[in-house]
Amino acid sequence: MSTFNLALVLVVALLLVVVFVSVLAGLAYVTHRHPRLEKPLGVAIGGGSLLLGVVVGLVAVVALTT
């Protein structure tokens, strides 16, 4: 793997982590402001699981096509 490809993979991974954390924080904030919806941690974990499933699916598709 060339240096450029490695750097590109690391940048994409970093962006995925930033988006993942932002989505979890947003879900926790919304449920904290409206506590009748659900417990903040439970909703954040549920949203994170859904986001993680999407990311894993995308990585699997990319791995199978290359």
Buried (B, 14 or more C-beta within 10 A) or exposed (E): EEEEEEEEEEEEEEEBEEEBEEBBEEBBEBBBEEEEEBEBEEBBBEBBEEBEEEEEEEEEEEEEEE
